[in-house]
């Protein structure tokens, strides 16, 4: 039986790197993208992982990646790349450049990538996953100290929903995933969840929902999150 295949977008560190490590350990055939493959030392140590160059904000680079991978079929396409945004997290203080960068990287670019590559998901069982956040829930009153980041994840959820509605039937399974408050550079020292625990849980959700179809907003433990 051939191994399952995954394409992880944004895998140089943190949760992206953790996903690659866990999938690799589970026997998946993994392709991982980073902005600079020459500096991806941790990925290079994983024998058999294929490393591709991609700046998710660069539309031309995305087209080149799609051409290089055009003959491949994936069981999982996981769009992990994202940024926290400006330190001040203030709508009043934000510049057009800061807002443009945040919403390009966290909202527009992930959907643009999905539009290019969704046809390469394995029919019936393929899963398209976006790294969302529980802060992206409009029903969640927490996270006011991360107001702009929170807004970008809510926007990603909304644009994902619109993207899913436009896909032809039968639609693949699409997941908007909350990884928990994870101990990464973005999550900070006070975070509660280890990278490895989050990644194992995220992959469990991918395997749980594979073949179900529809768009689901859940956390790494499988708990449904209100939109």
Phi, psi and omega per residue, in radians:
X1 nan 2.283 -3.123
X2 -1.223 2.533 3.114
X3 -1.175 2.689 3.024
X4 -1.199 2.702 -3.071
X5 -2.092 2.481 -3.130
X6 -2.403 2.524 2.985
X7 -2.078 2.006 -3.115
X8 -1.878 2.080 -3.105
X9 -1.679 2.028 -3.116
X10 1.550 1.303 -2.946
X11 -2.208 0.356 -3.047
X12 -1.324 -0.436 -3.066
X13 -2.822 3.121 3.028
X14 0.994 -2.386 -3.058
X15 -1.170 -0.659 3.120
X16 -1.026 -0.835 3.097
X17 -1.114 -0.704 3.111
X18 -1.071 -0.686 3.098
X19 -1.089 -0.784 3.131
X20 -1.075 -0.778 3.137
X21 -1.043 -0.771 -3.098
X22 -1.215 -0.771 3.117
X23 -1.102 -0.723 3.101
X24 -1.058 -0.767 3.118
X25 -1.133 -0.530 3.135
X26 -1.440 -0.023 3.070
X27 1.628 0.191 3.095
X28 -1.315 2.699 2.959
X29 -1.619 2.026 -2.932
X30 -2.036 2.311 2.904
X31 -1.913 2.271 -3.070
X32 -2.197 2.381 3.104
X33 -1.840 2.490 3.045
X34 -2.484 2.819 3.126
X35 -1.242 -0.634 -3.105
X36 -2.329 1.645 -3.106
X37 -1.010 -0.497 -3.108
X38 -1.147 -0.354 -3.128
X39 -1.796 0.047 -3.087
X40 -1.509 1.103 -3.038
X41 -1.080 -0.758 -3.110
X42 -1.128 -0.663 3.100
X43 -1.209 -0.696 -3.132
X44 -1.058 -0.445 -3.137
X45 -1.316 -0.193 -3.127
X46 -1.642 1.752 -3.041
X47 -1.075 2.243 3.093
X48 1.693 -0.258 3.081
X49 -1.298 2.257 3.124
X50 -1.622 2.203 -3.068
X51 -1.869 2.236 3.106
X52 -2.083 2.644 3.102
X53 -1.575 2.296 3.060
X54 -2.809 2.222 2.845
X55 -1.732 1.944 -2.993
X56 -1.047 -0.408 3.137
X57 -1.345 -0.258 -3.018
X58 -1.631 1.813 -3.089
X59 -1.095 -0.657 3.129
X60 -1.163 -0.704 3.104
X61 -1.122 -0.615 3.093
X62 -1.124 -0.754 3.121
X63 -1.092 -0.683 3.112
X64 -1.138 -0.716 3.095
X65 -1.080 -0.789 3.141
X66 -1.034 -0.677 3.103
X67 -1.150 -0.733 -3.133
X68 -1.148 -0.530 -3.080
X69 -1.800 0.208 -2.968
X70 -1.080 -0.400 -3.105
X71 -1.692 0.168 -3.074
X72 -1.860 2.627 3.077
X73 -2.092 2.369 -3.059
X74 -2.077 2.424 2.992
X75 -1.393 -0.435 -3.131
X76 -2.496 2.247 2.938
X77 -2.050 1.953 -3.057
X78 -2.032 1.983 -3.127
X79 -1.648 1.769 -3.045
X80 -1.779 -0.437 -3.006
X81 -0.973 2.402 3.115
X82 -3.076 2.888 -3.141
X83 -2.303 2.822 -3.129
X84 -1.459 -0.477 -3.095
X85 1.653 -3.027 -3.066
X86 -1.135 2.609 -3.101
X87 -1.059 -0.584 -3.063
X88 -1.263 -0.481 3.095
X89 0.931 0.564 -3.087
X90 -1.942 2.191 3.076
X91 -1.098 -0.628 -3.119
X92 -1.212 -0.605 -3.085
X93 -1.575 -0.261 -3.015
X94 -1.185 2.411 3.044
X95 -1.557 2.861 3.097
X96 -1.057 -0.628 3.135
X97 -1.154 -0.760 3.136
X98 -1.109 -0.782 -3.138
X99 -1.178 -0.720 3.128
X100 -1.054 -0.768 3.138
X101 -1.133 -0.791 -3.114
X102 -1.067 -0.851 -3.064
X103 -1.361 -0.440 3.012
X104 -1.160 -0.897 -3.051
X105 -1.228 -0.730 -3.017
X106 -1.575 -0.330 -3.014
X107 -2.137 -1.103 -3.013
X108 -1.233 -0.842 -3.066
X109 -1.078 -0.733 3.101
X110 -1.056 -0.694 3.136
X111 -1.245 -0.697 3.080
X112 -1.021 -0.736 3.106
X113 -1.112 -0.789 3.140
X114 -1.055 -0.691 3.123
X115 -1.052 -0.621 -3.122
X116 -1.295 -0.569 -2.918
X117 -2.028 -0.123 -3.045
X118 -1.081 -0.520 -3.131
X119 -1.178 -0.238 -3.132
X120 -1.638 0.089 3.008
X121 -1.267 2.544 3.126
X122 -1.116 2.252 -3.126
X123 -0.997 2.490 3.106
X124 1.286 -0.764 -3.003
X125 -1.949 -0.139 -3.096
X126 -1.188 2.579 -3.120
X127 -2.164 2.275 2.999
X128 -1.837 2.090 -3.088
X129 -2.120 2.395 3.045
X130 -2.013 2.383 3.056
X131 -1.361 1.774 3.095
X132 -1.708 -2.589 3.118
X133 -2.866 2.591 3.021
X134 -1.052 -0.432 3.076
X135 -1.183 -0.291 3.110
X136 -1.341 -0.116 3.064
X137 -1.333 2.117 3.120
X138 -1.122 -0.425 3.120
X139 -1.348 -0.155 -3.092
X140 -1.542 2.030 -3.109
X141 -1.406 -0.134 -3.089
X142 -1.461 2.947 3.028
X143 1.558 0.327 -3.129
X144 -1.121 -0.369 3.091
X145 -1.355 -0.111 3.081
X146 -2.204 0.800 -2.956
X147 -1.016 -0.761 -3.085
X148 -1.265 -0.736 3.074
X149 -1.050 -0.788 3.118
X150 -0.997 -0.794 3.137
X151 -1.123 -0.648 -3.134
X152 -1.163 -0.631 3.136
X153 -1.293 -0.607 3.032
X154 -1.107 -0.705 3.112
X155 -1.154 -0.677 3.083
X156 -1.079 -0.784 3.109
X157 -1.013 -0.761 -3.119
X158 -1.143 -0.799 -3.123
X159 -1.192 -0.589 3.049
X160 -1.071 -0.755 3.122
X161 -1.048 -0.758 3.109
X162 -1.126 -0.707 3.110
X163 -1.067 -0.776 -3.128
X164 -1.093 -0.716 -3.124
X165 -1.094 -0.425 -3.112
X166 -1.580 -0.145 -3.127
X167 -1.271 2.503 3.102
X168 -1.244 2.659 3.034
X169 -1.329 2.587 -0.114
X170 -1.332 2.302 -3.083
X171 -1.397 2.564 3.083
X172 -1.289 2.934 2.972
X173 -1.252 2.259 3.099
X174 -2.131 2.232 -3.122
X175 -2.058 2.291 2.903
X176 -1.802 1.940 -2.913
X177 -1.932 2.378 3.016
X178 -1.785 2.071 -3.053
X179 -1.430 -0.042 -2.973
X180 1.559 3.067 3.075
X181 -1.513 1.734 -2.884
X182 -1.788 2.528 3.138
X183 -1.327 1.406 3.084
X184 -2.235 3.131 3.055
X185 -1.022 -0.662 3.134
X186 -1.307 -0.723 -3.079
X187 -1.254 -0.523 3.105
X188 1.513 2.984 -3.061
X189 -1.193 -0.416 -3.102
X190 -1.473 0.011 -3.100
X191 -1.099 2.716 -2.993
X192 -1.763 -0.314 -2.956
X193 -2.020 2.316 3.069
X194 -1.284 2.583 -3.132
X195 -0.969 -0.817 -3.086
X196 -1.079 -0.695 -3.141
X197 -1.163 -0.749 3.099
X198 -1.055 -0.823 -3.065
X199 -1.156 -0.692 3.063
X200 -1.057 -0.733 3.129
X201 -1.157 -0.723 3.130
X202 -1.075 -0.749 -3.141
X203 -1.189 -0.603 3.045
X204 -1.042 -0.676 3.120
X205 -1.204 -0.681 3.076
X206 -1.007 -0.822 -3.103
X207 -1.236 -0.595 3.131
X208 -1.143 -0.743 -3.040
X209 -1.589 -0.178 -3.109
X210 -0.959 2.268 3.117
X211 1.531 -0.150 -3.112
X212 -1.414 -0.471 -3.047
X213 1.289 3.070 3.104
X214 1.460 3.059 -3.111
X215 -2.013 2.157 -3.031
X216 -2.231 2.393 3.112
X217 -1.974 1.811 -3.062
X218 -2.410 2.835 3.071
X219 -1.673 3.140 -3.042
X220 -1.180 -0.244 3.084
X221 -1.712 0.058 3.091
X222 1.552 0.134 3.121
X223 -1.397 2.253 3.109
X224 -1.193 2.465 -3.127
X225 -1.996 2.380 3.117
X226 -1.204 2.421 3.138
X227 -1.158 nan nan
